Amino acid sequence: MARSFGATFKGDGSCSGVRRMPKVKTNRVKYPEGWELIEPTLRELQGKMREAENDPHDGKRKWYADRNIIAKWKKPGYERLCCLRCIQPRDHNFQTTCVCRVPKHLREEKVIECVHCGCKGCASGD
């Protein structure tokens, strides 16, 4: 017995059915309004990113830190140091170190971020 899927076939090859074909989805993206304003900037940034990805990376990815910061990491109290700029007093107000070097239990504000490197806390006592 043949199954009919909601359509009745006539002897002359035509069919009378209620079933319709599903809509075809296209891969075309509908951009939001105002897209024309930012599209050149996005294309430029995409080109810069492509250039950066295609640049030769020999020697750039070999080390994740320089020898000066590795030497500081070996000293007690500097095991979690984020960058050397955070411990140089000449770069900060009141000739002290960066706010990210203050232990969390001594902070007045609970959420702080370093203005130089974005560190949220690299004190060894945390």
N, C-alpha and C positions, 0 to 999 in steps of 0.2 A: 504494500500500500504506500503510495506516494504521499509525502507530507506537504501540505500547503501552508505557507507561512503567512496567512492572512490575505493572500491574493488568490484569485480564481483565474485559472488559465483557460482560455477559449481554444477551440480547435484550430482557429486560423492563425495562431501564434501571438495574438495580442493578449494582454492581461488587464483585468480590471481589479485594482487593489487600492487599498487605502494607505499602504505603507510607502513612505518616502525615503529617499536617500538621506543619510546624515549630512550635516553641513561639513564642508571641508575646512579644517583649520589651517591657516597659513602661518608661516613663521615671521610674518611682517609685524613689527612692533609699532604700536600706536604711541607716538611721543606726546608728552603733555604739552599744553599750550605754553608758549614762551621758550620752547626748545631751541628755536632759531637763534635766540639771544646767547645761549651758553654753548651751543654746539661747536663754534670755532675754538673756544677755550678748551673744551674737553678733547677735541681732536689734537690740539697742540700738546696738551699734557700726555695724551696717549702716545704721541710720537716721541716725546722726551723719555717716557717710561720704556718704550721699545728700544731706544738708543742705549739707555742705561742697562737694560737686560742683555743687549748684544755686545756691550763693551767687553774687552778681555778682562778677566778677573784674576789673572795670575798675580799672586802676591797680595791681593786685597783680602781674600778670604782665608789666607793661610793662618793669620793670627787674629784673635778676637780682642786682644789688648796689647798695649806696648809694654816694653820691659820695665818702665818706671812704675806703672800701676801694679804690675805683677810683683815688683819688689816691695811696694807698700802693702800688698795683700799678705805678704809673709810676716809682717810686723804685727805684734799683738795690738788689738784695738782697731785695726784697719782691714780685717778679714772680709768685710762686706762693702768696702769702699766702691762707690759707683764711678767716680771720675776724680782726677787730680785737681780739677778746678774747685771742687767743693771743700778742699782742705787748705786752699791758699787764702790767707787772711786779707791780702791786698785786693781781692776781688769782691769783698763783702763789706757791708756797713759795720761800723764799730770795730773793724779789724779782728773779726772772729771767723769761725768757720760757717759753713752753710747750715740752714735750718734742717736739712735732711740728716745731719750728723747728730742731732739731738735725740736721745732715747725716747721712745714713745711714752713711757710713764712720766717723763718730765715735761712733756709738751703741754702748752696751754690750749692750743687748738689741736683737735684730733686728726684733722686732715690737712696735711701740708704737702706742697710740691715744690721741688727745687726749680728756680727760674733758669738755671743753666742747662740742666740735663733732664729734668722731669722726674727725678727720683723722688719716691715717697717716703724714704727712710732707709738709710744704710748704716745706722749706728750698730756697732757690734753687740751692744747689750740688749737689743730688742728680742 
